[in-house]
Amino acid sequence: MKIDFSQEIKKLDGTVLEDAEGILTLGVICCRALTGNTDKMIKPLHSYKLALSIYGKSIVDVKAKDITLMQERIISMFASPLVAGQASIMLEGGKDESTTEAKV
C-alpha cells in the first residue's frame, strides 16, 4: 500500500502539531517509533531498515506486515491517542481529518 509519510499530525483544532525538532509528520512519528527504545522490542534490525526506507520520503509503498509493525511500535512509544490515533488512521490509508468539527 502506498502511504504518504509527509502527512502532518494535527491538534484537535486542526493546527499542525510541533515539537522542539519541528513539525510532526507521519514519517517523523514512524521513524521515532521504529528506532526508539520500548519494553517490547520487535524485530530491531527490520525496524531499523524500515525506518531508513521511509526517512525523509513522501510516498512509500509499504507491505501490510510493515504497517502492522509500525502501528504496534507507535502504540508502544506514544501514550497520546492524539498522535497514535492519527498515525494509525493514516497508515491504514485514511486521510487526516483533524478539525474542531470532527465527529466521534
FENWOMO-V58481 format. One record per pair of residues at least 24 apart in sequence whose C-alpha atoms are under 7 Angstrom apart, sorted by the first residue. I is the first residue (numbers start at 1). J is the second residue. D is the distance in Angstrom with one decimal. If there is no record, write none. Layout:
# FENWOMO-V58481
i->I j->J d->D
i->I j->J d->D
This chain:
# FENWOMO-V58481
i->1 j->61 d->5.3
i->1 j->62 d->5.3
i->1 j->63 d->6.3
i->2 j->59 d->6.3
i->2 j->60 d->5.4
i->2 j->61 d->4.1
i->2 j->62 d->6.1
i->3 j->59 d->5.5
i->3 j->60 d->5.5
i->3 j->61 d->6.3
i->3 j->62 d->6.9
i->3 j->91 d->6.5
i->3 j->93 d->6.6
i->4 j->58 d->5.3
i->4 j->59 d->4.4
i->4 j->60 d->6.7
i->5 j->57 d->6.7
i->5 j->58 d->5.0
i->5 j->59 d->6.1
i->6 j->58 d->4.9
i->9 j->83 d->6.7
i->9 j->86 d->6.8
i->10 j->98 d->6.2
i->11 j->98 d->6.9
i->12 j->98 d->5.7
i->12 j->99 d->5.7
i->12 j->100 d->5.9
i->13 j->98 d->6.8
i->13 j->99 d->4.9
i->13 j->100 d->4.6
i->14 j->98 d->5.0
i->14 j->99 d->4.3
i->14 j->100 d->6.6
i->26 j->87 d->6.0
i->27 j->54 d->6.6
i->27 j->55 d->6.5
i->30 j->70 d->6.3
i->30 j->74 d->6.7
i->31 j->55 d->6.6
i->33 j->73 d->5.3
i->33 j->74 d->5.1
i->33 j->77 d->5.8
i->34 j->70 d->6.7
i->34 j->73 d->6.2
i->38 j->76 d->6.6
i->38 j->77 d->6.5
i->67 j->91 d->6.3
